[in-house]
């Protein structure tokens, strides 16, 4: 069972002129508004018509041998940054932004989006290029870039039938901002209505600011500030806690998702994500796949993977997703160099393979 922050004041942030009264109602001032905890329940089976935002996945970044290549965006991060700062009316203007890293898009991240949707139009505000700037070792994402819009669209049923949009800023452009300068940018440049953050969120140069300072600065700049309790992992064993990690308090995290994938615990991964893990592959040519009269097999090198796979091994009850609606039951075996799919039907062979690249998804069942 997983638990975390849930309740939030039912206020709207549609007009800048009303923001100060919002602080007075919530009594924000210099103190933190702490939201009460909740118990995660199984989602409704009701289907919703979701609007999908399309991300263009048109090219592969070259990687050294043995590393997982990652799809680049349609334009470079530098071009994206220039476009963002040149826009006089940023798309997040008047919205409520959830602050975080949002690697795994897990249920803790979803909770931030839910709370943002209760007080305005929800956005996820994250930074790109952190690894390059901070010198971190490159690693594949938990969620493929070309699959993020699908995941966010699936959150619409939790967010008042509004799929949160993702808004990214080049990290190098804000890295040296003080906490005050960062909040000033949110208020004056992005013109957001308010912010939502987890209780452990830190911001500003060298993570100098905490949520108490975030609330204080938001009050000063006429922004709503909503602090959400961490969604806790009830499966967490305190004996396995990494005491060297000061942020580790047993909450759901992207690090926890990565660890679960590393040991091949798919059921646990699904609980943390609130959905099945989908592994994306970009195949150059489907004609290279192997088929037989009775069973159809696909083998692809790991260099085709666009995000983080689970531990090497055999996985039953998986599904191959081709396009938007074609789902084929399959078994998956992952070894040191390749990923192998085996299915009873030749559904994939009937797909149009005339394109230069064929994007496939593999969902791992519990």
C-alpha positions as CSV (number, residue, x, y, z in Angstrom):
1,X,0.0,0.0,0.0
2,X,1.2,3.5,-0.9
3,X,0.2,6.7,0.8
4,X,0.9,10.4,0.7
5,X,-0.5,13.9,0.5
6,X,-4.0,14.5,-0.9
7,X,-6.2,17.3,0.5
8,X,-5.9,20.8,-0.9
9,X,-8.0,23.9,-0.5
10,X,-10.6,24.2,-3.3
11,X,-9.5,27.6,-4.7
12,X,-9.1,28.9,-8.2
13,X,-6.1,30.9,-9.4
14,X,-7.6,32.5,-12.5
15,X,-6.8,36.1,-11.9
16,X,-3.6,37.7,-10.6
17,X,-5.6,40.4,-8.8
18,X,-7.0,37.7,-6.5
19,X,-3.8,36.0,-5.5
20,X,-3.2,37.9,-2.2
21,X,-6.6,37.0,-0.9
22,X,-5.7,33.4,-1.6
23,X,-2.8,33.7,0.7
24,X,-5.0,35.2,3.4
25,X,-7.5,32.4,3.2
26,X,-4.7,29.7,3.4
27,X,-2.7,31.6,5.9
28,X,0.5,31.0,4.0
29,X,2.6,33.9,5.1
30,X,6.0,32.4,6.1
31,X,4.7,29.0,7.1
32,X,4.1,25.8,5.1
33,X,0.6,24.6,4.2
34,X,0.9,20.9,5.0
35,X,-1.7,18.8,3.2
36,X,-3.1,15.7,4.9
37,X,-2.3,12.1,3.9
38,X,-4.3,9.7,1.8
39,X,-4.4,6.0,0.9
40,X,-4.0,5.2,-2.7
41,X,-6.9,3.3,-4.1
42,X,-7.2,1.3,-7.2
43,X,-8.3,3.5,-10.1
44,X,-11.6,3.3,-11.8
45,X,-11.9,1.1,-14.8
46,X,-14.0,3.8,-16.6
47,X,-12.4,4.8,-19.9
48,X,-11.8,8.5,-20.7
49,X,-11.4,10.1,-24.0
50,X,-7.9,11.6,-23.7
51,X,-6.4,14.3,-25.8
52,X,-2.8,13.3,-26.9
53,X,0.0,15.7,-27.3
54,X,2.5,14.5,-30.0
55,X,6.2,14.6,-29.4
56,X,8.3,14.1,-32.5
57,X,10.9,11.4,-32.3
58,X,12.8,11.7,-35.5
59,X,16.5,11.0,-34.7
60,X,18.8,9.1,-32.5
61,X,21.6,10.6,-30.5
62,X,24.8,8.6,-31.1
63,X,26.1,6.8,-28.0
64,X,29.3,4.8,-27.4
65,X,28.9,1.1,-27.8
66,X,27.0,-0.6,-25.0
67,X,25.1,2.4,-24.0
68,X,21.4,2.9,-24.6
69,X,20.7,5.5,-27.3
70,X,18.0,8.1,-26.5
71,X,15.7,9.8,-29.0
72,X,16.5,13.5,-29.4
73,X,13.7,16.0,-29.8
74,X,12.8,17.6,-33.1
75,X,15.1,20.5,-32.3
76,X,18.0,20.9,-29.9
77,X,17.7,21.9,-26.3
78,X,19.4,25.2,-27.2
79,X,16.8,25.9,-29.8
80,X,14.1,25.0,-27.3
81,X,15.6,27.3,-24.8
82,X,15.8,30.2,-27.2
83,X,12.2,29.7,-28.3
84,X,11.1,29.6,-24.7
85,X,12.8,32.9,-23.7
86,X,11.8,34.6,-26.9
87,X,8.1,33.9,-26.3
88,X,6.4,37.0,-24.8
89,X,3.5,34.9,-23.6
90,X,4.7,31.6,-22.2
91,X,2.3,28.7,-22.4
92,X,2.3,28.3,-18.6
93,X,1.0,31.9,-18.0
94,X,-1.9,31.8,-15.6
95,X,-1.3,28.1,-14.8
96,X,-0.2,26.2,-11.7
97,X,3.1,24.5,-12.0
98,X,4.3,21.4,-10.2
99,X,8.0,21.6,-9.4
100,X,10.3,18.5,-9.6
101,X,12.5,16.4,-11.7
102,X,9.8,14.1,-13.0
103,X,12.0,11.3,-14.4
104,X,9.8,8.3,-13.7
105,X,6.4,10.1,-13.7
106,X,5.4,7.9,-10.7
107,X,2.4,8.2,-8.4
108,X,4.2,10.9,-6.3
109,X,4.5,13.0,-9.4
110,X,1.0,12.3,-10.3
111,X,-0.2,13.5,-6.9
112,X,1.5,16.9,-7.5
113,X,-0.3,17.2,-10.8
114,X,-3.6,16.3,-9.1
115,X,-3.2,19.1,-6.5
116,X,-2.2,21.5,-9.2
117,X,-5.4,20.7,-11.1
118,X,-7.5,21.5,-8.1
119,X,-6.4,25.1,-8.0
120,X,-5.8,25.9,-11.7
121,X,-4.5,24.6,-15.0
122,X,-1.9,22.0,-14.2
123,X,1.7,21.9,-15.6
124,X,4.8,20.0,-14.8
125,X,7.8,22.3,-14.8
126,X,11.1,20.5,-15.1
127,X,14.6,21.2,-16.3
128,X,16.5,19.6,-19.2
129,X,20.2,19.2,-19.5
130,X,20.9,18.7,-15.8
131,X,23.2,15.7,-16.4
132,X,25.3,17.5,-18.9
133,X,25.7,20.7,-16.7
134,X,26.3,18.8,-13.5
135,X,28.6,16.2,-15.0
136,X,26.4,13.3,-14.1
137,X,26.9,10.0,-15.9
138,X,24.4,9.6,-18.8
139,X,21.7,7.0,-18.2
140,X,18.5,6.0,-20.0
141,X,15.3,7.6,-18.7
142,X,12.6,5.6,-17.0
143,X,10.0,6.9,-19.4
144,X,11.0,7.4,-23.1
145,X,10.8,10.9,-24.3
146,X,8.3,10.0,-27.0
147,X,6.1,8.2,-24.5
148,X,5.8,11.0,-21.9
149,X,2.7,12.6,-23.4
150,X,0.8,9.3,-23.3
151,X,1.5,8.9,-19.6
152,X,0.5,12.5,-18.8
153,X,-2.7,12.0,-20.9
154,X,-3.5,9.0,-18.8
155,X,-3.5,11.3,-15.7
156,X,-6.4,13.3,-17.0
157,X,-9.0,11.1,-15.2
158,X,-7.3,12.1,-11.9
159,X,-7.0,15.8,-12.8
160,X,-10.5,16.8,-13.6
161,X,-10.3,15.5,-17.2
162,X,-7.4,17.8,-17.9
163,X,-4.1,16.2,-19.0
164,X,-1.3,18.1,-17.4
165,X,1.2,19.6,-19.9
166,X,4.9,19.4,-19.5
167,X,7.0,22.6,-19.7
168,X,10.7,22.3,-19.7
169,X,13.4,24.9,-19.1
170,X,17.1,24.6,-20.0
171,X,18.8,24.0,-16.7
172,X,21.9,26.0,-17.6
173,X,19.7,29.1,-17.9
174,X,18.5,28.9,-14.3
175,X,21.3,27.0,-12.5
176,X,22.9,30.0,-10.8
177,X,19.6,31.7,-9.8
178,X,19.1,32.3,-6.1
179,X,15.8,31.1,-4.6
180,X,14.5,34.7,-4.8
181,X,15.5,35.0,-8.5
182,X,14.0,31.7,-9.3
183,X,10.6,32.6,-7.8
184,X,10.8,36.0,-9.5
185,X,11.3,34.2,-12.9
186,X,8.2,32.1,-12.2
187,X,6.2,35.3,-11.4
188,X,7.5,37.8,-13.9
189,X,8.8,35.7,-16.8
190,X,6.5,32.7,-16.8
191,X,3.6,34.5,-15.1
192,X,2.3,31.4,-13.4
193,X,-0.5,31.6,-10.9
194,X,0.9,29.3,-8.3
195,X,3.3,26.4,-7.6
196,X,2.9,23.0,-6.1
197,X,5.9,21.2,-4.6
198,X,6.6,18.2,-2.4
199,X,7.6,18.7,1.2
200,X,11.3,17.8,0.5
201,X,11.6,20.1,-2.5
202,X,14.7,22.3,-2.7
203,X,15.5,25.0,-5.3
204,X,17.9,27.7,-6.2
205,X,21.6,27.6,-6.6
206,X,23.1,24.7,-4.7
207,X,19.6,23.8,-3.5
208,X,19.8,26.7,-1.0
209,X,16.0,27.1,-0.7
210,X,13.5,24.8,1.0
211,X,9.7,24.7,1.0
212,X,9.4,27.2,3.8
213,X,11.4,29.7,1.8
214,X,9.4,28.8,-1.3
215,X,6.1,29.7,0.5
216,X,7.6,32.9,1.9
217,X,8.8,34.1,-1.5
218,X,5.6,33.1,-3.3
219,X,3.7,35.2,-0.8
220,X,6.0,38.1,-1.6
221,X,5.6,37.7,-5.3
222,X,1.8,37.2,-5.1
223,X,1.8,33.5,-6.1
224,X,-0.1,30.7,-4.5
225,X,2.1,28.0,-2.9
226,X,0.8,24.5,-2.1
227,X,3.1,22.0,-0.3
228,X,2.1,18.3,-0.6
229,X,3.1,15.5,1.7
230,X,5.3,12.8,0.1
231,X,3.5,9.7,-1.2
232,X,5.0,7.0,1.0
233,X,5.9,3.5,0.0
234,X,4.3,1.2,2.6
235,X,6.4,-1.7,1.2
236,X,9.5,0.2,2.3
237,X,11.7,-1.7,4.7
238,X,13.5,0.8,7.0
239,X,16.4,-1.7,7.4
240,X,17.2,-1.2,3.7
241,X,17.2,2.6,4.0
242,X,20.3,4.3,2.6
243,X,21.3,6.4,5.5
244,X,23.7,8.3,3.4
245,X,20.8,9.7,1.3
246,X,19.4,12.5,3.3
247,X,16.3,12.7,1.0
248,X,15.5,9.0,1.6
249,X,12.5,8.8,4.0
250,X,10.6,5.9,2.5
251,X,8.8,8.0,-0.1
252,X,8.0,6.9,-3.6
253,X,10.8,8.1,-5.9
254,X,12.4,7.7,-9.3
255,X,15.4,6.1,-7.6
256,X,13.1,3.5,-6.1
257,X,11.6,2.8,-9.5
258,X,15.1,2.3,-11.0
259,X,16.1,-0.1,-8.2
260,X,12.9,-2.1,-8.7
261,X,13.6,-2.4,-12.4
262,X,17.2,-3.4,-11.7
263,X,16.1,-6.4,-9.7
264,X,13.2,-7.3,-12.1
265,X,10.4,-6.7,-9.6
266,X,7.8,-5.8,-12.2
267,X,4.8,-5.9,-9.7
268,X,6.6,-3.4,-7.5
269,X,7.4,-1.2,-10.5
270,X,3.7,-1.1,-11.5
271,X,2.8,-0.1,-7.9
272,X,5.2,2.8,-7.9
273,X,4.3,4.0,-11.3
274,X,0.6,3.5,-11.0
275,X,0.6,1.8,-14.4
276,X,2.5,-0.9,-16.3
277,X,6.1,-0.1,-17.3
278,X,6.3,0.5,-21.1
279,X,9.7,-0.1,-22.8
280,X,10.0,1.7,-26.1
281,X,12.1,0.4,-29.0
282,X,13.0,2.0,-32.3
283,X,13.6,-0.7,-35.0
284,X,15.3,0.4,-38.2
285,X,13.7,-2.3,-40.4
286,X,11.0,-4.8,-39.5
287,X,12.2,-7.0,-42.3
288,X,15.1,-8.1,-40.1
289,X,12.7,-9.8,-37.7
290,X,12.4,-13.6,-37.7
291,X,9.1,-15.3,-38.3
292,X,8.0,-19.0,-38.4
293,X,4.8,-20.7,-39.4
294,X,3.7,-21.3,-35.8
295,X,5.3,-18.5,-33.8
296,X,6.6,-15.1,-34.6
297,X,9.8,-13.8,-33.0
298,X,11.5,-10.5,-32.8
299,X,15.1,-10.0,-31.7
300,X,16.6,-6.5,-31.4
301,X,19.8,-5.2,-30.0
302,X,19.7,-3.2,-26.8
303,X,20.9,-0.2,-28.8
304,X,17.3,0.0,-30.0
305,X,16.0,0.7,-26.5
306,X,14.8,4.3,-25.8
307,X,14.4,3.9,-22.0
308,X,15.3,1.7,-19.0
309,X,14.6,-2.0,-19.3
310,X,14.1,-4.3,-16.3
311,X,16.7,-6.8,-15.3
312,X,17.8,-9.4,-17.8
313,X,15.5,-12.5,-17.7
314,X,12.3,-14.0,-18.9
315,X,9.0,-12.0,-18.5
316,X,5.6,-13.6,-19.2
317,X,2.3,-11.8,-19.6
318,X,3.7,-8.9,-21.7
319,X,2.1,-7.0,-24.4
320,X,3.5,-5.6,-27.6
321,X,2.1,-2.2,-28.6
322,X,2.2,-1.2,-32.2
323,X,0.9,2.2,-33.0
324,X,-1.9,3.6,-30.9
325,X,-4.3,0.6,-30.6
326,X,-2.6,-2.6,-31.7
327,X,-1.8,-4.8,-28.7
328,X,-0.3,-8.3,-29.1
329,X,0.3,-10.7,-26.2
330,X,3.9,-11.8,-26.0
331,X,6.7,-13.2,-23.9
332,X,9.9,-11.2,-23.5
333,X,13.4,-12.4,-22.8
334,X,16.2,-10.0,-22.2
335,X,19.9,-11.0,-22.3
336,X,23.1,-9.1,-22.1
337,X,23.0,-7.7,-25.6
338,X,19.5,-8.3,-27.0
339,X,15.8,-8.2,-26.2
340,X,13.7,-11.1,-27.7
341,X,9.9,-11.2,-28.2
342,X,7.9,-14.2,-29.0
343,X,4.2,-14.2,-29.9
344,X,1.6,-16.6,-31.3
345,X,0.3,-14.2,-34.0
346,X,2.0,-12.4,-36.8
347,X,0.4,-9.1,-36.0
348,X,3.5,-7.2,-36.4
349,X,4.2,-8.5,-39.9
350,X,1.0,-6.9,-41.1
351,X,2.1,-3.4,-40.0
352,X,3.5,-0.9,-42.5
353,X,7.2,-1.3,-42.4
354,X,7.9,1.2,-45.2
355,X,9.0,3.9,-42.7
356,X,12.6,4.3,-41.8
357,X,11.9,3.6,-38.2
358,X,9.2,1.5,-36.5
359,X,8.4,2.6,-32.9
360,X,7.3,-0.3,-30.7
361,X,6.3,-0.5,-27.1
362,X,6.5,-3.4,-24.7
363,X,4.3,-3.4,-21.5
364,X,5.3,-5.7,-18.7
365,X,2.6,-7.5,-16.9
366,X,2.8,-8.2,-13.1
